[in-house]
């Protein structure tokens, strides 16, 4: 009989008060858990305490978090059992270094983000047996500080640990999320799920960011669609050459999914419009890197990566 103590998380921290982070924070608060919401912008945090985070759309709730803070270092005093990272992937090195200062046995860090290999970025600094990766299936945008529009919610969400010994903890975290209404399942196929979502992001986000078109406009414009279609095929080739299982039906699924994406702007286009750095390095940049690893040419991904980087450079110098 095992004498292992069962992990039962009660205290959560959420790093990032954008729409993705606000949703997980609000649901955890709804479940009665202790929730600390952390963001560098105080203006995003203030309404989370009063009147609380407001979510409208596919889900409807209003919940106050326990507390807020503006630096990762402040989280140390609250001793969270679990830290959700919901910010853009380019901030991961700094965040991981800050968490390292107070990492302890039995504390877990979850990459609740878009992008490929975000969990490995955390594992470069933090203990591998503390790291988990999630794939999230909801759409969201900020209507204002701590005010989220949620056009769709397609649970379950998925979570997996990097090291097998952390599986019981991952299951406990999935159960906690499920109990508060954010239905989450433990999986052993997270890499496949991350790459399936990564292909969709790599084909839609940069095309919209460069053209200024919405997702629906990109898919219905016959010239622009040729670029999207070529990106899909190139990304699939890279994935399969690296023995990533996308499934035999993935190409038609990807085209159908993006065709039904709706007339809205993906996050990368909004980043460009708001003079923010994008996550291009963890999306198309990863397909370029994995293409090199497998000896696969990636001209479409290289082109889109370069164009988005050019737009970022223009902002920085402007």
N, C-alpha and C positions, 0 to 999 in steps of 0.2 A: 504494500500500500504506500502511495506517495505521501510524503509529509509536506509537499509544496503548498505554500499559502496561495489561496485563490485571489487573483487580482480583481479588485472591485473599485474602479475609479469613481471618485466623488468630486475632485477638483480639476477643472479644465482651464487652460489658457488658449486663447485664439489670437494669433499674430496676424494682423491685417483687418482693418475695419471697412474694407471694400464690401461689395455685395456678397461675395462668396463667404467671407468670414462672418459677416453679420447674420447670414442665414444659419450657419452652424452654431453660432453663439446664442441666437434667439431660441433655437430648438432645445439646446442644452439647458438654457434658463427655464424654458417651459417644463422640462423634466425635473426641475427642482435641484439641479446641480449648481455648485459654485463655479461661476464663470468670470474670468478676467479677460477683458478685451484690450488688446495692445495695438497701438498705432502711433506713428510719429506725428500725426496731425491731430492736435487737440479738438479742432472743430468737427472732426468726424466722430469723436468719442462722446462728446457732451450729451447728445440726445439719447445715447444708449443707456444712460443712467436715469434720465427723466425727459420725456415720457416713456422711453424704452424703444427698442428696435421695432420698427413697423415693417411687416412683410405683406404685400398685396399681390394678388394674381392667383396662380395655381394653388398657393397656400395663403392663409390669412391669419396673422397673429401679431400680437404686440407684447413684448417681454423686456423687462429690465435686467441688465446684467448685474452681477455682484459688485464689480468695480472695474475701473479702467486704469491704464498706465501708458506712458509715452516712450518707454525704453524697455528693451528685453531684460536689461539688468534688474529692473524693478520686479520682474516676475519671480526672482529668486526668493524673496521674502514670503511669497504666497505658496510656495512648494506645490506646484501643480502636479497631478498624477500624469496628465497628458497635455501635450502642447500641439495644437493644430497650426500648421503653417499654411496660410491662405494668400500670401502676397505673391507678386510676380517673381518668377524664378530667378531673375537676375540679382535679387537681393539675398539669395541663399548663403553665399559665403560669409557675409557679415553676420547674418542671423545665427548661423551655425557656430561661429566663433564666440558670439555673445552667450549662447546657451551652454557652450562648453564650460564656461566659468562656474556654472552651478549644477551641471548634470550630476545625477545621483542614480544609484541602483533603483530599479523599479519605476523610473520615469520614462515615458515614451514620447517620441516626436513623430508626428504624422505629416507627410507631404500631401496636403489636400489641395492639389494644384494641377494646372495644365503643364504639358511639356514632358519630354522624354529624359529619363535618368535624373530627375530632381531628387529622388531618394538617395541616389549614389553621391550626389553633391553634398548632402547632409552627412553621409557616412564617411566622407573624407576627413571630417573633423570629429563627429560624434561616434559613440559606440554603435557598431552595426546591430547589436542585439536590442538596441533601443529604437531603431528606425522602422517605420511602416510607410506604405504607399497606399493611396486611395485613388479611385476613379469616381468622379462625381457626375451625376446625371440630372442636373437642373440648369435652367437658363435664368440669368439674373442681370440686373443693372441697377445702379443707384439713382433714385429719384431725388435724393438729397442725403445729407448726413444721417446714417442709421435708418434710412427709409429705402426699402428695396422693392423693386418691381420684379416679380418672378413669373415670367410668361409660361414656363412649363416646368414640370417636375415628374421625372420618370424613374421612380425608385424600382429596384434597390440600388444603392450606391455600394461600392465594393472596397474592401480593405485587405491587405496582406502584409505580413511581417517580412523583413529581410532575412532573419535567422529563425530556423524552425523552433527554437526554444521559446520564442516570443509568441507563438501561435495562440496559446491560451489567453494571453493579454489582448491580442488582436480580436479574438472572439468576444471577450468581455467588453471591449470598446464598441464593437459592432452591436452588441446587445444593448448597451447604454444608449447609443444613437437611435436604435430601433424603438426602444421604450419611450423615447421622447418625441417620436413621430418622424424621425429622419431615417427611414428604413434602410439598414445597411447589412450586407452579407459578407462573411469571411470567404475568401477565395484562394485558390492556389494557381490562378491564371491571370494574375494582375499584369504581368508583362505584356501578354497578348492584348489585354484590354487597353493598356496605356498606349500601345502602338496603334491599335485600331482608331482610338481617338486622336492620336498624334497625326495620323495620315489626314484625317478630316481637317484638323487645325492647319496643317502645312499646306493644304490645297486651297483653303478658303481665306484664312486670315491675311496672308501677305498679298494675295491678289486684290482683296478689298482695300488693304492699307495703301497699296500703290496706285490703284485706279480711283479710289474714293467712292466706289460703287457699293451698294448693299449686297448682301448674300444673294438675294433673289435676282437682282440685276446682273450679277456676275454669271449666274447659272443660265439666264435667258438670253444674254447677249452672245450670239454665235461665235464671234471672234474671241471674246474673253473666255468663253467656255472651253475653247480649244486649249488654252493655257491650263485651266483647272483640270481638264481631262488628262493632259500630258503629265501634270504633276501627280495625279492619282496613280497612273501607271508606273511612273518613275519611283514613287514612294513604295508601292507594292513590291517592285523588283528589289529595292534595297532591303526591305523587311524580309522577304523570302530568302534572299542571298545570305542574310544573317540568321537564318533558321528561326525567324519569328513567325509564329502561327497566327495568321490573320483569318484563316478559314477560306475555303474554296469559293464561297459566295460573296467575298468581301467587295469586289469591284462594283457589281450592280447595287449592292447595299449602299456603298459610299455615294454613288451618283444619285440614288433615290433619296438618301438622307439629306444631301446638300440641296437637292432640287426642292425639298420641302422645308428648307431652313427658314424661310420667311424674309420679309423685306426689312431687315434690321442690320445694324452695323456690328461686325464682330469686334472683340476687344482690341485687336491690334490696330484697326482703323481709328478707334476712339483714342488710343494711345498717341497715334501720330497727330490727330487733330488737336489733342491737348498737350502737345510737346512733351510727352513722356517717353521714356525708354520702353522698348517692346521686349517680348520674350522670344524674339526670332532665333537667338542662339540655341534655345532649348527646343525649338520646333524644327524649322528648316535646317538650322545649323547642325542638328543631330543627324538628319538624313544625309547631309553632305559628309559628315564624319564617318558614319556607318557605311556609306557608299565607298569611301576610300578604303575602309577596313576590308571590304569584300571585293574590291577591284571593280566596282560598278560606277560608271560615269553618271553624274547627277547635274547635267547642265541647267535644267529647269529650277532645281532647288538652289543652285549656286547663283543663278540670275536673280531670283526673288530675294534671297538672302542679301545679295549685294545692293539691290535697289532699296530695300527697307533700311539697311545700314546707311545708305546714302541719305535717305530722308532724316534719319536720326542725326547724322553729322551736320546736316543743314540746320536742324533745330539748335544744336549745341553751339554752332558758330553764329547763329542769327541773333 
